[in-house]
Amino acid sequence: MVCYAKEQVAAARARTLETQIKRFAKGQQRRLRKLVKASSRLGDILYSFPAAAFAIVAGHGDHNRRGDAVRLIKDGADLRTVAGVLELPTWLRRLPPEAFEDVIDGLPTSEAFARKVVNCIPQDDTATAMWLRWVRVGNQVCHEDFALWLARQRFYRADSDFGTPVLPLATYAWFSGRDADDRARRMVPKPWHKQIGFPAAIENMCGWFDRVILDLTRGDKDRGPGRYRKRRRRHGYDLVALTLPSDLIEEGNAMNHCAGTYVSEVAAGNCVIYSVRQAGRRVATLELRWVYGHHRKPIVNQLLGHSNQPVGPEVKAAVAAWLREQEPASFGNPHVIGSLPIDETRWRALWASYIAAKGARAPVTERPSQQFVFRLSRNVNELTHGFRVR
């Protein structure tokens, strides 16, 4: 009877452990099963400190430190000691297994951050992976205050297909804290601060990014690119860019056509769609599309009125005149912006202080990189498509 009872207890523990293991990323589950066989205390760590279990099996940090951590756990050492050996911030103890899908280095470690961040962890366990990625990148690319600001946001969701486009926001926030004589700081329209709202931060970041592109490409010598610089009124008509899914759907419903089905096309940068309005009244919908390469201006692919009816010559003339005034990069397409020629002297002057501060962790190179500009531009588009900017 005693042996049978022990077998039942062991079987129940194994089932419970397996349930916990399946909460971790699939790529680490086999290693976790192997780990917990070595000691019951190693099994307990899956519940008391999931981050430590993940760090051990995912190859976090130094191999010898991971071995030391395993021995300490087997010997019953306290979790703070284990965290120290693995070089993990202790506040990670509060996160569930679902949070750990990627590397967990570069996280904030100060006690002040730890005290505040525990109140910002999403209640939905499945949303913590997205939350942790944003906090980690925010800290690496900017600083702890910015990472904590990101942690306090409430847009993290389990079903989100949103990536981690933190880079332009983080660099805008970093330069906001520089002295007024810093080249990039002078381009900041309104500086980032701890109490700023997320949509306002995105809007201010867009203004900063436009100025950066103008400076790096010497566009400030002419009219140059800029998503907020271009004139949107021509001959009494306003052209309102439709960048959000809700904007496109609203346009389609109001104009009785299929603009709402162009969400993926707009998000991918294949086309741009505008609502043509007169005195606030919708009169037409304009689709511009790149057909001759991203180094050229897009062309008018569709210009239709309500229920896809043809528009009058006055509307066509106003749109044609407006389009002639635009630069290829003024539509915010990352493919266009990423192909612009960059002035190396201006590049070095703009990024020098950031590279010096971040060292090897700086995501930007000392020499001009169109790939980096493309990445920044793509991230800006992701943020403006994902959040309403007015």
C-alpha positions as CSV (number, residue, x, y, z in Angstrom):
1,M,0.0,0.0,0.0
2,V,2.8,2.4,0.9
3,C,4.6,1.7,-2.4
4,Y,1.4,2.2,-4.4
5,A,0.7,5.5,-2.6
6,K,4.2,6.7,-3.4
7,E,3.7,5.8,-7.1
8,Q,0.5,7.7,-7.1
9,V,2.2,10.8,-5.7
10,A,5.1,10.5,-8.2
11,A,2.7,10.1,-11.1
12,A,0.6,13.1,-9.9
13,R,3.8,15.2,-9.6
14,A,4.9,14.1,-13.1
15,R,1.6,15.2,-14.6
16,T,1.8,18.5,-12.8
17,L,5.3,19.1,-13.9
18,E,4.4,18.3,-17.5
19,T,1.6,20.8,-17.4
20,Q,4.0,23.5,-16.1
21,I,6.6,22.5,-18.8
22,K,4.1,23.0,-21.5
23,R,3.7,26.6,-20.5
24,F,7.2,27.3,-21.6
25,A,8.3,27.9,-25.3
26,K,8.2,24.6,-27.3
27,G,11.8,24.8,-28.2
28,Q,12.8,24.4,-24.5
29,Q,10.4,21.8,-23.3
30,R,12.6,18.8,-24.1
31,R,15.5,20.3,-22.2
32,L,13.3,21.2,-19.3
33,R,12.0,17.6,-19.0
34,K,15.7,16.4,-18.9
35,L,16.5,19.1,-16.3
36,V,13.7,18.2,-13.8
37,K,14.8,14.5,-13.8
38,A,18.0,15.4,-12.1
39,S,16.4,16.7,-8.9
40,S,13.0,17.4,-7.4
41,R,14.4,20.9,-6.4
42,L,15.1,21.5,-10.1
43,G,11.4,20.7,-10.7
44,D,10.3,23.1,-8.1
45,I,12.3,26.0,-9.8
46,L,9.8,25.8,-12.7
47,Y,7.2,27.2,-10.4
48,S,9.2,29.4,-8.0
49,F,11.5,31.0,-10.6
50,P,10.6,30.1,-14.2
51,A,13.1,32.6,-15.6
52,A,16.0,30.7,-13.9
53,A,14.8,27.4,-15.4
54,F,14.5,29.0,-18.8
55,A,18.0,30.6,-18.5
56,I,19.6,27.3,-17.6
57,V,18.1,25.3,-20.6
58,A,18.2,28.2,-23.1
59,G,22.0,28.8,-22.8
60,H,21.7,32.2,-21.1
61,G,25.1,33.6,-20.1
62,D,28.2,31.7,-19.2
63,H,28.2,27.9,-19.3
64,N,30.0,27.6,-15.9
65,R,27.5,30.0,-14.2
66,R,24.6,27.8,-15.4
67,G,26.4,24.8,-14.0
68,D,26.9,26.6,-10.7
69,A,23.2,27.6,-10.6
70,V,22.1,24.0,-11.1
71,R,24.3,22.9,-8.1
72,L,23.0,25.7,-5.9
73,I,19.4,24.8,-6.7
74,K,20.1,21.1,-5.8
75,D,21.7,22.2,-2.6
76,G,18.7,24.3,-1.7
77,A,20.2,27.8,-2.1
78,D,17.8,30.8,-1.9
79,L,16.5,32.2,-5.2
80,R,18.3,35.5,-4.8
81,T,21.6,33.7,-4.8
82,V,20.6,31.7,-7.9
83,A,19.5,34.9,-9.7
84,G,22.9,36.5,-8.9
85,V,24.9,33.6,-10.3
86,L,22.8,33.6,-13.5
87,E,23.0,37.4,-13.7
88,L,19.2,37.7,-13.8
89,P,17.3,40.6,-12.2
90,T,15.3,39.3,-9.3
91,W,12.1,41.0,-10.5
92,L,11.9,38.3,-13.2
93,R,10.7,35.9,-10.5
94,R,7.3,37.5,-10.9
95,L,6.9,36.5,-14.5
96,P,5.2,33.3,-15.7
97,P,6.7,30.7,-18.0
98,E,4.8,32.2,-21.0
99,A,7.0,35.3,-20.8
100,F,10.2,33.6,-21.9
101,E,10.5,33.0,-25.6
102,D,13.8,34.7,-26.4
103,V,17.0,35.8,-24.8
104,I,16.7,37.5,-21.5
105,D,19.9,39.6,-21.3
106,G,20.0,43.4,-21.3
107,L,17.2,43.8,-18.8
108,P,17.1,46.6,-16.2
109,T,18.7,45.5,-12.9
110,S,18.3,48.4,-10.5
111,E,16.3,48.0,-7.3
112,A,14.3,51.1,-8.1
113,F,13.2,49.6,-11.4
114,A,12.4,46.3,-9.7
115,R,10.1,48.0,-7.1
116,K,8.1,49.8,-9.8
117,V,8.0,47.3,-12.6
118,V,6.2,44.5,-10.7
119,N,3.1,46.6,-10.7
120,C,3.2,46.9,-14.5
121,I,3.3,43.2,-15.4
122,P,0.2,42.3,-17.6
123,Q,-2.4,40.2,-15.8
124,D,-2.8,38.0,-18.9
125,D,0.2,35.6,-18.7
126,T,0.1,35.0,-22.5
127,A,0.7,38.8,-23.0
128,T,3.9,38.9,-21.0
129,A,6.2,37.7,-23.8
130,M,5.4,40.8,-25.9
131,W,5.6,43.0,-22.8
132,L,9.1,41.6,-21.9
133,R,10.4,42.0,-25.4
134,W,9.4,45.7,-25.5
135,V,10.9,46.3,-22.0
136,R,14.2,44.6,-22.9
137,V,14.7,46.4,-26.2
138,G,13.7,49.7,-24.6
139,N,16.3,49.3,-22.0
140,Q,19.0,48.3,-24.4
141,V,18.4,51.0,-27.0
142,C,17.5,53.7,-24.6
143,H,17.6,53.5,-20.8
144,E,15.7,52.2,-17.7
145,D,13.3,55.1,-17.4
146,F,12.2,54.5,-21.0
147,A,11.9,50.8,-20.3
148,L,9.7,51.5,-17.3
149,W,7.5,53.8,-19.4
150,L,7.0,51.1,-21.9
151,A,6.2,48.6,-19.1
152,R,3.4,50.8,-18.0
153,Q,1.6,50.9,-21.4
154,R,-1.5,48.8,-21.8
155,F,-1.5,47.6,-25.4
156,Y,0.2,44.2,-24.9
157,R,-2.0,41.4,-26.0
158,A,-1.6,37.6,-26.5
159,D,-3.2,37.7,-29.9
160,S,-1.2,40.6,-31.2
161,D,0.8,40.3,-34.4
162,F,2.5,43.5,-33.6
163,G,6.3,43.2,-33.7
164,T,8.8,45.1,-31.6
165,P,9.3,48.4,-33.5
166,V,10.9,50.2,-30.5
167,L,14.0,51.6,-32.1
168,P,12.7,55.0,-33.4
169,L,10.8,55.7,-30.2
170,A,13.8,54.7,-28.1
171,T,16.3,56.9,-30.0
172,Y,13.9,59.8,-30.0
173,A,13.5,59.4,-26.2
174,W,17.3,59.1,-25.7
175,F,18.1,62.2,-27.7
176,S,15.3,64.0,-25.8
177,G,17.5,63.9,-22.7
178,R,20.6,65.3,-24.4
179,D,22.0,68.8,-24.1
180,A,20.5,71.5,-26.4
181,D,23.7,71.7,-28.4
182,D,23.5,68.0,-29.5
183,R,22.7,67.9,-33.2
184,A,19.9,65.3,-33.0
185,R,18.4,66.9,-29.9
186,R,17.9,70.1,-31.8
187,M,15.6,68.2,-34.2
188,V,13.3,67.0,-31.4
189,P,10.0,69.0,-31.7
190,K,8.7,68.1,-28.3
191,P,11.0,66.0,-26.0
192,W,10.0,62.7,-24.5
193,H,9.3,62.6,-20.8
194,K,8.0,60.0,-18.3
195,Q,4.4,61.2,-18.3
196,I,3.9,61.5,-22.0
197,G,1.1,59.5,-23.5
198,F,2.0,56.8,-26.1
199,P,0.1,58.4,-29.1
200,A,1.7,61.7,-28.3
201,A,5.1,60.1,-28.1
202,I,4.6,58.5,-31.6
203,E,3.5,61.8,-33.1
204,N,6.5,63.7,-31.7
205,M,8.8,60.8,-32.8
206,C,7.5,61.1,-36.3
207,G,8.3,64.8,-36.4
208,W,11.8,64.0,-35.1
209,F,12.3,61.2,-37.7
210,D,11.3,63.5,-40.5
211,R,13.9,66.1,-39.5
212,V,16.5,63.4,-39.1
213,I,15.9,62.1,-42.7
214,L,16.0,65.6,-44.0
215,D,19.3,66.2,-42.3
216,L,21.0,62.9,-43.3
217,T,19.9,63.2,-47.0
218,R,20.5,67.0,-47.2
219,G,16.8,67.3,-48.0
220,D,16.7,70.5,-45.9
221,K,18.5,72.2,-48.8
222,D,15.3,71.8,-50.8
223,R,11.7,70.9,-49.9
224,G,12.7,67.3,-49.1
225,P,10.7,64.4,-47.5
226,G,8.5,64.5,-44.4
227,R,5.2,62.9,-43.6
228,Y,3.9,66.0,-41.9
229,R,5.6,68.6,-44.1
230,K,3.8,68.0,-47.4
231,R,0.9,70.2,-48.4
232,R,-2.3,68.4,-48.1
233,R,-4.6,71.0,-49.6
234,R,-5.0,71.9,-53.2
235,H,-7.6,74.1,-54.9
236,G,-10.0,73.8,-52.0
237,Y,-9.6,70.0,-51.6
238,D,-8.0,68.2,-48.6
239,L,-6.1,65.0,-49.0
240,V,-6.3,62.9,-45.8
241,A,-4.0,60.0,-45.5
242,L,-5.7,56.7,-44.5
243,T,-3.1,54.7,-42.6
244,L,-5.1,52.8,-40.0
245,P,-7.4,49.8,-40.6
246,S,-10.3,51.7,-39.0
247,D,-9.7,54.7,-41.3
248,L,-9.8,52.5,-44.4
249,I,-12.9,50.6,-43.2
250,E,-14.6,53.9,-42.4
251,E,-13.8,55.3,-45.8
252,G,-15.1,52.1,-47.5
253,N,-18.4,52.3,-45.6
254,A,-18.9,56.0,-46.2
255,M,-18.0,55.8,-49.9
256,N,-19.6,52.4,-50.5
257,H,-16.5,50.8,-52.0
258,C,-13.8,48.3,-51.0
259,A,-11.2,50.6,-49.4
260,G,-11.5,48.6,-46.2
261,T,-9.9,45.5,-48.0
262,Y,-6.7,47.4,-48.7
263,V,-5.4,47.2,-45.1
264,S,-2.6,44.7,-45.8
265,E,-1.6,46.5,-49.0
266,V,-1.2,49.8,-47.1
267,A,0.6,48.2,-44.2
268,A,3.1,46.5,-46.5
269,G,3.9,49.8,-48.2
270,N,2.6,48.7,-51.6
271,C,0.2,51.6,-51.9
272,V,-1.1,54.7,-50.1
273,I,-4.7,55.7,-49.9
274,Y,-6.1,59.2,-49.4
275,S,-9.6,60.5,-48.7
276,V,-10.2,63.5,-50.9
277,R,-12.5,66.0,-49.1
278,Q,-14.0,69.3,-49.8
279,A,-15.2,71.4,-46.8
280,G,-15.0,68.2,-44.7
281,R,-17.2,66.2,-47.1
282,R,-15.8,63.1,-48.8
283,V,-15.8,63.5,-52.5
284,A,-13.4,60.8,-53.7
285,T,-10.8,58.2,-52.7
286,L,-7.3,58.2,-54.1
287,E,-5.0,55.2,-54.4
288,L,-1.3,55.8,-55.2
289,R,0.8,52.8,-56.1
290,W,4.5,52.3,-56.9
291,V,4.8,50.8,-60.4
292,Y,8.1,52.2,-61.7
293,G,10.2,51.4,-58.6
294,H,10.4,53.0,-55.2
295,H,12.9,55.6,-56.4
296,R,10.1,57.2,-58.4
297,K,6.9,58.8,-57.3
298,P,3.8,56.6,-57.1
299,I,1.2,57.1,-59.7
300,V,-2.6,57.5,-59.5
301,N,-3.9,53.9,-59.7
302,Q,-7.5,54.8,-58.7
303,L,-9.4,58.0,-58.2
304,L,-13.1,57.2,-57.7
305,G,-16.1,58.8,-56.1
306,H,-19.0,57.3,-54.2
307,S,-19.8,53.8,-55.3
308,N,-16.8,53.8,-57.6
309,Q,-18.3,56.5,-59.8
310,P,-15.9,58.6,-61.9
311,V,-14.9,62.0,-60.5
312,G,-15.0,65.3,-62.3
313,P,-12.1,67.1,-64.0
314,E,-11.8,69.6,-61.1
315,V,-11.0,66.8,-58.6
316,K,-8.5,65.2,-61.1
317,A,-6.8,68.5,-61.6
318,A,-6.5,69.2,-57.9
319,V,-5.0,65.7,-57.2
320,A,-2.6,66.0,-60.1
321,A,-1.4,69.4,-58.9
322,W,-0.9,68.1,-55.4
323,L,1.0,65.0,-56.6
324,R,3.4,67.1,-58.7
325,E,4.5,69.0,-55.5
326,Q,5.4,65.9,-53.6
327,E,8.8,64.2,-53.2
328,P,9.1,60.4,-53.6
329,A,10.0,60.1,-49.9
330,S,7.2,62.2,-48.7
331,F,4.7,59.3,-48.5
332,G,6.6,57.6,-45.7
333,N,7.3,54.4,-47.6
334,P,10.3,52.7,-46.0
335,H,11.6,51.3,-49.3
336,V,11.9,54.9,-50.6
337,I,13.5,56.4,-47.5
338,G,15.9,53.4,-47.2
339,S,17.2,54.1,-50.7
340,L,18.0,57.8,-50.2
341,P,21.7,58.8,-50.5
342,I,23.1,59.7,-47.1
343,D,25.7,62.3,-46.3
344,E,28.4,60.6,-44.3
345,T,29.6,63.8,-42.4
346,R,26.0,64.5,-41.2
347,W,25.6,60.8,-40.3
348,R,28.7,60.8,-38.0
349,A,27.7,64.2,-36.5
350,L,24.2,63.0,-35.7
351,W,24.9,59.6,-34.2
352,A,28.3,60.3,-32.6
353,S,27.0,60.9,-29.1
354,Y,24.6,57.9,-29.2
355,I,27.3,55.5,-30.5
356,A,29.8,56.7,-27.8
357,A,27.2,56.2,-25.1
358,K,26.0,52.7,-26.2
359,G,29.3,51.3,-27.4
360,A,29.0,47.8,-28.8
361,R,25.3,47.7,-27.9
362,A,24.5,50.6,-30.3
363,P,22.2,49.3,-33.1
364,V,23.6,52.0,-35.4
365,T,27.0,51.8,-37.2
366,E,29.5,54.5,-37.4
367,R,29.3,54.7,-41.2
368,P,26.1,55.4,-43.1
369,S,23.7,52.5,-43.4
370,Q,20.7,52.6,-45.7
371,Q,19.6,49.3,-44.1
372,F,19.4,51.0,-40.7
373,V,17.4,53.9,-42.2
374,F,15.1,51.4,-43.8
375,R,14.7,49.6,-40.4
376,L,13.9,52.9,-38.7
377,S,11.4,53.9,-41.4
378,R,9.7,50.5,-41.3
379,N,9.4,50.7,-37.5
380,V,7.9,54.2,-37.8
381,N,5.3,52.9,-40.2
382,E,4.5,50.0,-37.9
383,L,3.9,52.3,-35.0
384,T,1.8,54.8,-37.0
385,H,-0.3,52.0,-38.4
386,G,-0.7,50.3,-35.0
387,F,-1.7,53.4,-33.1
388,R,-3.9,56.3,-34.0
389,V,-1.8,59.4,-34.6
390,R,-3.5,62.7,-35.1
